[in-house]
Amino acid sequence: MNRKSSLLQLETTTEWDVIIIGGGATGLGAAMDAASRGFKTLLTEQADFAKGTSSKATKLVHGGVRYMAQGDLGLVREACFERGKLLQNAPHLTRNTSFVIPNYSWFDNIKYTVGLKFYDFLAGKLSLGKSRYISVRHTLEKLPNIKKEGLKGGVEYHDGQFDDARLALNVAQTAAEKGACVLNYFKVTGLLKGGNGKITGIKAKDIETGKEYEAKGKVVINATGVYVDNVLQMDKPNAPHFVRPSQGVHLTLDRSFLPGEAALMIPKTDDGRVLFAVPWHNKLIVGTTDTLREVPELEPRALEEEINFILNTATRYLVKKPTRTDVLAVFAGLRPLAAPQGEGKSTKEISRSHKIMVSDSGLITIIGGKWTTFRRMAQDTIDKAIQVASLPANACVTADMPIHGYDTTVDHHNEMHVYGSDIRSLKALEAAEPALQAPLLDNYPFTLANVVFAVRDEMALHVEDVLSRRIRLLLLDSKAAVAIAPRVAAAMAAELGKDEQWIEKEIKDFTELATKYEMEFF
């Protein structure tokens, strides 16, 4: 995946079959689907791939236990199927994880055991393992440091876990390998229309160079998540708002707060959501919240009450009680939920099922959904594109298609497992250029080779791209990420042919960004 060759591909293609706006889970999935069906596909993303919501998830590939409680069984069944397919197609990025609900009443033991047996039933042949009631002793073995007082046992069930930004990157790479042109830092500024008012393409600007482009296409797909209304208003200035951003916040803690391999799930919190404490990259991710926000942002900031809610809820269940000084990073993402209809409607009550709309101009817009169902969302979107643009009715092939990096032999205890088959390329790079074997910092496995590989093979253009989404350090330990930003900037500058002024600006920009992730700035 190379940006220069992608730009050349853009400049030499007279018309695309499918143009996709948005490089998050939804857009990238659509690009992979369209390209694998043989369609000439262009995808543009205004920032980096998965810059927004798609890198700020709870890191779960799940059927959605709480959607079952809401009665949305169709979504749960679909999500369980897609969960199973994703674990098959990207085994290097996903894993089967044991989740435990600690119960402090006998009734909850019965209720959640019965409910999760039904969850297993909905998953069918793609179930990840049987749910079961476990004793107090086994609950404490699975969840060391959980509160013992009043514990009546627990329920263990299985769901998937993944690295969201790495999956987005691998989906982009898969799309490119299938012939798609994928471009980050490439912002759509307008829509092209014919005399009949139908959309015929896009206007876009390369953020890196300032150069402007026009691209003709048979169909344009708006897959911009919390920004779908912006694109709808490019098409029709008075278009109504269809999306309301809902903020989800997570805190990163040291694994000592919940040792072991199992994840903790609290099914009912004060705000009616579930709370997870999930082992991830040798840290513990705790979240999430559900707070309506008025305006979408690429880098939303956690609210004080959200941080307090997560800490207070975790404190009720953990023997080792986390405080603000224990938080290694704070990160917030915005869910692109359908706008609540009616007074007092909560986003917790809104279905996460996706919806596809077609404007009078032929613009296809997809809203809602979640990472787990991204492949099915893409399939439905490209099926609709075939109808709208009268494209050849090529069948979807992604259900059983390996994603870039596919490797069933990776060791998930090795921090480099997320590279999958690309681990060999990383090792070859270190062997060819021994200086790149130098560690970036103590207690983490990253070397200069990770940085150089991100630039050469993963289309990283800025320090943030590397530290936030290629090696995830900003979300794991924000202060550590700031500490190594100068080394990363220098290594990237050498690869990209940038000067000292560029290095200084990158360090400054990244340090400012990191204030949204560091607890001391709240």
N, C-alpha and C positions, 0 to 999 in steps of 0.2 A: 504494500500500500504506500504509494509515493505521490506526494502532492504535485510535484512538477509534471509527472506523467498524467495525473488526473486533469490538470489544467490544459495540457495539450489535447487530451481526449475531449474536453469541453469545447475547445476552440476549433476542433476539426469535425465535430458532429453537427450536422445541419438541423436535425430534428430528433427529439427523444420520444420514445413511446410513453414513458412515465417520468414525471418530474416530482420529486418528493421534497417538501420543505420541512426541515426538522430532523436533527440527528440524535434524538434520544431513543429509547427502547422502541417506540412505535414506528418512527420513521425508518430507523435502521432495519427493523424487522421487515418493513414493507419493501425496502431496497433489496434485501436478501431474497425475499420471495419473488419480486418482479424479475430480478436478474436471473434467478435460477429457473424461471419459466422461459427465459430467452428474450425478454424485453430489453430494449435499450433504455437504461435507467440512470437518472441523475439525482443525486441527493445533495442538498445544501444545508449547512448548519451554521448559524450566526456566530457561535463560539466554538468550543471544543466538543467533540462527541461526548454525550452524556454529561455535559457541564452542569445541567440543572437537576431536575427531579431524579433522573435515571441513575445518578451516582449517589443518591442520598437515601436509599431505601433501607429497610430493616434487615436486608441481606437474606430474606426468606423466599424460597420457592414453595409456595403453600396453596392448599386448596381453599383456605379461609374459614377457619372454625367459626368466626363470629358471623360470617355470611350465612352459615347454616343456621345459627341461632335466629337470624333475621328472616329465615324461611326462603332464602335465595338459593334453592337446591340446584337449579340449573347452572348457576355460576360456579358453585362448589364442584359439581360433577365435571364441568368443563376445565376448571382450574386443576383438579386432581389429574385429569388426563394429560393436560399440558405439562404439569409438574413432572409426571413420569417420562414424557417425551424429552423434556429438557435435560433431565438427569441422564438419559440415554445418549443424547446428541452432544452434550458438553460435559463429559465426566471429569475433565480436568478442572472445571470451574464450580462444579456442584457436588453436593454430598448428602447422603441420607443422615439426618440428625435426630437423635432422641430428644423429645420435649417432655417435660414433667410438670404437671399441675399439682402443687401441694395443696391438700385439702384440710381444712380445720373444722369440718363438720361431716358427720357420716352421710348426711343427705347429699352433700357435694360429691362424695365418693361415688355414690350411686348415679347421680345425675350426669356427671362427666364421663363415667365409664360407659353408660348407655349411649350418650350422645356421640362419643368418639368411636364406638363400635359402628354406629351409623355412618360416620365419616369414612371409616374403612370400607364400608359397603359401597359408598358412592365412588370410591377410587377404583373399585373393581380389580381387574388384573394388574393394574399399574400401582396398586397399593405398595407403600414402602415398608410395611411391617404392621403387625397386629397391635392394636391398642389393648391395654390391660391395666387392671387395678394393681397397685404395688403397696406393700406393707410400709409401716412407718420406717422400719430399718432400711428397706430398699430405697425408699424416698430419700433418706438422709445419705445413703451411699451414692445415689445419683446426683444429689444436690448438696454437696458439702457446704456448710455455712448457712443453710436455710434455718429459719426459726423453728425450734423444736417444740416450744410450749403450745399445747393444744393440737398438735399435728395428729391427724387421724389416718394418715396414709396419703397416697397420691395416685394419679393416673398418668401412665406413660403412653405417648403416641409418637408417630414418626412423621416428619415433614422434611422438606428440602432446604438447603442452604446454598448460597452462592456469592460470588463477587460481582456486583452489579456493573461497575464501570469497566471491568475487564471483559465481562460478557458483551457489553456494548461495543467495545473495541474489536472483539473477535467476530461479532456479527458484521461490523463494518468491513473487516478483512475478508470475511466470507463473501459478502456482496461484491467486493472488488475483484476477488478471484473468479466470480461468476460473470464479470464483465461490467459491473456497475461503476460509474464515476461518482466517488464520494469525496466531498470537500468540506473541511472544517474552516472556521473563520471566513465564512462566505455568506453574506447577509442578503436575503431577498428584500428589495426596496420597492417592488411594485409588480403588478400582474399585467401581462400583455393580453389584449383582447382584439378579436376581429370585428368586422362591421356588424355582425349579428349579436354582439355582446358576449359571445362565448370566449372563454379563456384559451389562449393559444401559446402561453409560455410565461416566463418570469423575467424580471429585471433583477440583477443582483450585483453586489459590490464585494470584491476581494478585500477583506479588512486588512490584510497584511500589506498590500501594495496600493490600495485605493483605486485600482482599475475596475471599471464597470463593464458588465456583460449583459447580453440578452440571450436567452435560451428558449428555443421553440419546443413545444411538447404537445402530444396528442391529449394528455390529461395531466392535471396538476393535483397533487394530494397535499392537504394541509394537515401535517402531523406534528404540530408545534406545542402540544401539551398545554401548559397554562397560558400560552400565547396564541391559541387558536382564534380568539376573538380579534386580535390585531390583524391577522391575515384575512379573516372574514370581512373586516372593515376596509381592507384594501380592495376587496371585491365589491363591497356595497357599503358605503360610508355609514349608513344608518342601520346596519345589521344589529340585531339584538345580541346581548351577551349570553353565551351558552355555558361558559365555564366560570366557576368560582374557585380560586385557589384555597386549598386547605393545608395548613402547615403541619408537618410532622417533624419532631425534634428527637435527636438521639444523643446520648452521652457515652463517651468511651472511657472505660475504667480498666484498671489492671486485672488480670485473670485471678488474682488472689481473692477477689471478692466473691467469686463463684468458681472454684477449681472443678476439674472434671470435664468430661466430654458432653454432658447433657446440657440442654438449654432450659431455662425457667420460663414458664408461661403463667401469668396471672390473668384469669379469664374475665375478671370484673373489677374495674378500678372506680375511683370516685367520679370520673367523667364518663363512665360507661364504656370506655375502650378496654382492649386487652393491653397488657404490658409484657414485653419480652426482655429477657436478659440472655443474650446469645453469644457463645464463644465465637470469635472471628479474628483470624490472623494473630492468634496468641494474645488477644485483648478481649474485653467483654463489652458488647454493644447493648445499651439499655434504652428502651423506648417503646412506644412513641406517643405523640400527642395528636390532637385534632383541633386545630384553631383556624377559624375562617379568617382570611386576609383579604383586603380590598384590592390590592394591586400586585400583579405578579412581579417577581424579582429573580434575576439569575442567581444572586447570592442572598437569600433571605437570612435574617438574623433571628436566632432563638429569642423568645420573650422570657423575662424573668420568671413569670408564673409557670411557664412550661418546664424550665429547669428545676424549679422548686417541686413541681408535681412529680417529676421523675425521681428526684432524690428522695422525697418524702415517701413515695410508694415503695421504692426499693428498700428504704430503711425499715419498713414494716416487716419485711420478709427475710432480710439478710442479717446474720449475726454480726458480721463485720460490716459496719454501717458506713456507706460512702458519704463524704462531705464534699463541699465545693472544691477544696484543695486536692481531692483525689481525682478530679476529672481531667483526663488527658486531652480530650477534644470535645467540642460541641458542634454538631452539624444539623442543619435544617434543610428540608426539602418541601416543595409545594406539590400536592396532588392535584391533578387537573380534573376535578369532579364537576359533574353537571351542576349548574347553578341551582340551589335549593328553590323549590316552588312552594310558595305559601309562607305565612308568618311562622316563625319559630321552628322551621324545618332545619334539622341538624345534618351536617355532612356525614355523621355516623350512620344516619338512616338512609343515605343515598346508595343505591346499588353501584357496585364497581364494574358492572357489565359495561362493555364498550358500545358506543353508538356511532353509526356512520350516516352522514348527511350529504346530500348533493344539492348545491346551489343552482339557481336558474342559469348561471354562467357555466355550469359544468364542474365547478370546483368541488372536489371531494374533501370532506372534513371528518376526521375521526376523533372522538372525545372519549374520556373515561378509560377504563381498563386498568391493568396493573402488569408489572414485570412478568409474573408467572404466565399470563395468557398472551404475551407479546406475539408469539408465533401465529396463534389463531386470529388475533386482531389483524395481523399483516395479511393472512390468507383471505379474510373477509374483505379487507380493503382492496386488495388487488383483484379479487373477483368482481367487486363493484366497478373498479377502473376498467375492466374488460367490457362490462356492460355499457358504461358511459362513453367510452372512446371506440367501441366496436373493434377492440383488439382481438387477435386470435385467441380462441378459448383454450389456451394451454393450461394443463392441470397443475395444481400446487404440488410441489415435491419436497417440501421442507419437513414434513412430519417425521421422516426417518433420515434426514440429511445431517451428517456430522458437521459441526461448527468448527471453524479454524482453531487449531490447537488441540483438536480431539486426541486424547491419549488415555487409554484405560489402565495404563501401568503406573501413573503418577502416584507418588507418596504424599498424601494430604497432610502429613506432619512436616513436610518440607515446605518452607515458606514460598519457594519458587514454583510450587505446583500449579499456580494459576497461569503459568506460561505454557503448560501442556507440552506439546511436541516442540514448541519454540525454545524449550530449555536447551535443546541441542545446539540451536543457533547461538544462544547466549554463551554457552560453553565454548563454542568454536570461536566466537568473537574474543573471549578472554584469552584463548590459546594463541590466536593470531596477534593480539595486541596485549601483552602481559601487563602493561601499565593500567589497563582497565580492570584488573583484578583487585585494585585498591578498594577497601571497604569505604562506604560513605560515612558510616558512624557505628559506634559500638552497639552491641545488643540487637542489631538488625542485620539481615542477610544481604542487603543491597550493596552493589558495587558500582563503580563508574560505568561498567558495561551495561547496567540497566538503563542508565541515562542515554548512552550512545545508541543503544538498541531502540529506545523509545523515539529518538530523533530519526534514525535511519529507516526503521521498519514499522513504526506505529504512529507516524504523522504528528508527533508532539512538536509544537512550535514555541511553547512558553514554559517557564519554570513551573507554573501552576499545573500545566498538563501532566508533567512528570510526577510531581510530588502529591497531587491530589488524585489523579485518575490512572496513572500507569503503575505506580508503586504504592499508592493509598496512604502514604505516611501522614499527610495533613489530617486525615480522619482518625488515624491511630494515635498520633502524638504530635500535636500542633507545634509545640516548642522545639521538638527535635527537627521537624520539617523546616522551621525558620532557621535553625542553626546550620543546616547543610545547604540552604538556598544559594549562598555564594559559590560553593563548589559546583553545584548543579548548573548554575548560570554560566560559569566559566566553561564547563564541559560542553554545554549546548552551544555557546558562542563559537567555540572552535569548530563544531560540526556545521553550524549554519552560516559561518562566515560573518559573524556579527562583531561589533567593536566594543570598546570599554564602556561607552555611553549606553549601549544596549544592556550590557551586564548590570550596570548601576540601576537602570530603570526597572529591569526585571526583579532585582532584589527588593527595590523599594515597593513595587506593585505587589509582590508576593507577601512581603512583611505586613503591608496594610490589609491585604485580604485575610491573612491569618488571624487578625484581631477578632474576626467573626467566629473563629473556632477556638479561641483561647479563653478559658474561664475567667482569668484575671481581668478581662476587659468588660465583664458583665457586672 
